[in-house]
Amino acid sequence: MNTQILPYNSENIAKAADIIKKGGLVGMPTETVYGLAANALDENAVRSIFEAKGRPQDNPLIVHISDIEMLPTLVREIPQTAKDLAENFWGGPLTMIFPKADIIPSVTSGGLDTVAVRMPQSEAARALIEAAGVPIAAPSANLSGSPSPTTAQHVYDDMNGRIPMIIDGGECSCGVESTVICFRNGGIHVLRPGGVTAEMLSQYADVTIDKAVCAKPAENEKVLSPGMKYKHYSPKANVIIVDEHGKHFADFCLEHSVGNTLALGAGVDESGIFVDYGKTPELQAQRLFSLLRKADDSGVDTVFVEMPSKDGVGLAVYNRLLRAAGFEVVKYD
């Protein structure tokens, strides 16, 4: 199969929509990361997503819609809090989990009685959903476990020969996957942090953070959201989070640098092994996956990363790093 990267325009959206209508897969840009798009209601099409990614089938997929009017056909119940959040954060990087309607295949929901739904902010993503005329299942368009793709080229690097086309919508503005929430006891429970932060959600209800956001999930535990697995978002290089800042971070990296090493620091001067991955959590989120992919392209053996903030979008960066690092965190003795 010859995989094409085509620019986002009405003609190429029509081509991509036709592929989806026929049960095929397409690389789709969103504001978070690029998705591997298929008809969420077509069991065979959804199974082909898992095959292309090499993804375990117990990992639920997010269903993407282009208009709020699509939601009632996919779910059995919509809490008032969800309606308030949709009004304020859709389209955007927020996924909400609902009791699923019978129209959602079990393979799409990972065997769960719930379904995760979001309406992207991306104009290209919503245009594709609208042109296809169906809700679209679209996990990150990468090989399972590797860093998520934030450019069309990243998708091509992983999916060349596996899918017919990729719509190039430019670099993703958010850079990490959407926030995933469910509703418990009248409040909001965060299963995966993202661009819509706990602080933002707390304006609408009490917010709790799932323990698996910052801790290892139990072995063989059934997950309610994508991205909750133990090892995820990981390059071939060994990623280590360094719980230090400034000079202590730099000294640790220099003392422990063996072989081909990269050190991602917050606002560091770029020289030697050091690369700046952003002073703010927003910049770190946007750059993280791209830098991890560049590490692999450069044959790096070890990537040290300065501990990010755990506030706001920083929690999303920390969550992704923990999984990329297999929860390996060190301090400078």
N, C-alpha and C positions, 0 to 999 in steps of 0.2 A: 504493500500500500504506500502510495506517495503522499506524504503529509504536506499540505500547503499552509503557509501563513498569509492571510489576506487581510487588508485593512478594513476597519469598520466603516461600512457604508451600506446603503439600503440594498444594493445589489447582492453584496456578500451575506448580509443578514438573511435575505431570501434563500440563498443557496444553503446556508447553515440550517435554516428552519426546515427546508425540504429534507435534509439529511435526518434531522430529529424526527420528523413525521414518519419517515421510513424505518425508524428503529435504530438509527446510527448515533454516533458520538461526535461531539464538537468541542473544541477548546473555547471557552467563553470568558471574556474579561468581566470582572466585577471590581468594585472599589476595595474589596478586601484582598483576595488572591484570585488567580485564574481558576475557573471551575471546569470539570469534565462533565459536559452537559448531555443529558438524555431525557427522554419522555419519562417523567416520574410515575406514570400510570401503566407503563409497558414493562411487564416483568422481565422479558427477554432483554430489552434495552438496558434495564437497570443491572441485570446480571453481567452484561458486557462491560459496564463500568468497573465492577469488581475485578473482572478478568484483565482489563487493560491496566489497572492500577496494581494488581496483585494484592488486593485488599481483602481482609477477612470479612465474610458476609454477616457477621454479628455486629458490625459497626454501622449504626444507622446513618442514613443520608439526610441532608437538608433539602427540602422541597422549596424551590424558588417560584415566586409569583410576580406578575407585572402590575397587578391591580388588587386593591383590598377586596374587591367584589369576588375574587376567586377563592378567598379564604373559607367561607361557609360551606363550599362544596367539598372541602378536603377534611374538615374537622367536625366533631360532634358537639363541641361546646366552646364558647369564647367568653372567658371571664371579662368583667368590666375593666379590670386592670389592663388586660391585654388590648382592649379597644383603646384605652387611653394611651398606652405605649405605642401602638400602631399609628395613632394620630400624630404623635410627636417624634417618632424615630423611624418610621417607614416612609420612603425608601431609605435604607441605611443598614449599618452593620449590626443588626439585632435579629436574632433567631429566637422564636418562641415555640415551646412544646405544648401540644394540645392532644386530647384524646382523638385518635384518627377515625375518619369515616371509612366505610367499607371499600370505597373506591381506591384507597391507598394500598398497594400490594405489600404483603409481609416483607418481601425482599427489600423494599424501599425503607421500611421502618426498622430494619434489623431484627425482625421478629417481635418487636414491641407493639403494645396496643396504643402507642402514641406516635405522633409525627412532628418533626421539627420543620417550621415554616419561616421563611423570611422574604421580604420584598427588597431587592437590592436598590441602591441609589444609582448605580451605573446605568447610564442611558443605553449603552450597547446591550447590557444584559436584559434590561426590560424590553428593548426592541425585539430581541431574539425570542423571548418568551411569548410576547404578543404575536409575533409572526408565526411561531410554531403552533399557537393556539392551545397549548397544554402547559400544565405546571412542569417545571424542569428540575430534576434531581441533578445536583452539581457539586460533588465533593471536590477538593483541590485536585488540579490536573497534573499530579505528579505520581511517580512510583511510590507505593505505600511505604511510609516511614521516612522518606527523604524530605528535605526542606521544601516548603510549599512554593509554588511558582508565582512570581509577581510581575513577570513580563511574558510576552508571547514566546520569546526565545527560550525561556526556562521550560515552558510547556513542550516546545519542539525537542529540546534536549532529552526529555523523559519519554515523550509520546510519539516520536517520529516512527512511522510505520505501523502505529497502533490505531491512529484515528485519521480521517481523511482531511480535516481542516481545522485551523485555529483562527479565530477572529482576533486581530491585533487592535486592542483598545488602549495601547500605551501602558506605562507603568502604573501599577495599582497605588492609589493614594493612601490607603490605610495600611496595607502591608501585612496584617495578620488577620486570621479568620474572624468571623463575626462572634459577638457575644452570644452565648446560648443560655437561655433561662427557662425554668418551669415555674409553676405556681403552687405554693404550699402554704396551707393554713392562712390564706388571705394575703400572703406576702410573696415576694419574688426571690427565687433561689437561683443563684448563678452557678451553672455547671461548667462554663468555659468563659473566661473574661475576654473582652475584645474592645473595639472602638467605642461602644456605648458602655460607659463605666458604671460601676456600682454606685458611685456618687451621683451620677445622673439619674439612675433608676430609683434612688432613694427618695426622690421628690414625689414618687407616685405610690410607694408602699414600702413596708419594712423589707430590707434586703439581707439575705444570708448568703454566704459563700460556701460552696461545697468543699468538703475536706480534701477531695481529690484534686482540686485546683493547685494546691501546693504540696501534695503528698502522694506517695505511690498508691495506686489503686490495688485492692486485693487481687491475688492471682485468680484468673478466670472469672473475675467479677463482671457481671452484665452491665455494660455502660449505657447511660441514657443519652449521651451526646457524643458526636465526633470529637476527637482530640483528647479523650480522657484516658487513652491507653498509656501504658508505662513508657514505652520507647516510641518516639514520634518526632517528626520535624528534623531528623538527624542527618547530618552529612556523613561521609565516610570517615572524615577526621574525628578524632576524639575531642569532644567538647567538655570543657571544665569551667564551671562558674567560680570565680574568685571573689569571695566575700570581703573585698577590700576596695579602697578608693584612692585616687591621687597617687602620691609617691609610693604608698604601700602596695598598691596594685602593680605599678611599674616595676618595683623592686622584685616582687614575687615572680612576675613573668620573666624578667631577665635571669633570675637565679634558677628558674625551673625550665628554661627553654632548652629543649633537646631536639636535635634534628630540625625539620622544617616546621616552625611554629608561627602562629598568628595570634596577636593579642588585640581584642576589640575593646576599646576603652571609650568612656563617655567624655568626648571633647578633648581627646589626647592629641598631641602634636604627632602628625603622621611621619614617622621615620623608623627605619629598622623593621622590627616585627610589629610595630604598633599601627593600628588603623582606627580612625574615629568612626564610631557607629552612632554618634549623635549625642548632643547634650540634653535633649528633652526626650521623654518617653515616646512622644509622637514620632520623632525622627528615628528613634531606635526601632520602633515597630515597623516603620516603612523600609528600613535598610537591612534588618536582621537576616531575613531569609536569603536575600540577594548576596550578602556578604558570606554566609555559610556556603552558598553554592560556589562563590568565587574561590573559597578556600579549597574546595574539592578540585576545581579547575586548575588551581596552582599546585596541586599535589601536597597540600599542607597535611602534616601528621596530627598536630594538636592545635586546638583553638581555645585560648583562654578568653573569658568574657568577664568584664567588670560587672559586679552585681548591680542590676537595675533597681530603680525605685519600685516599691510595691503599691504605690498610690496611682489612681487613675488608670491610664493606658499602660503604665508601668507594670501593673499586675499581669496584663496580657503578655508583655514581653517576658516577665519572669516565668510565667506558666509555660511558654513555648521553650524557653531556655532549659528549664528543669527537664523537660522531656527530651530535648535534643542532647542533653548531657547525661541522660539516664540517672538523673538526680544526684550527680556528683558535684558537691560544693566543697570548696576548700578555703582555709584561712591562712594568713601569713603568720607563721610562728616566730 
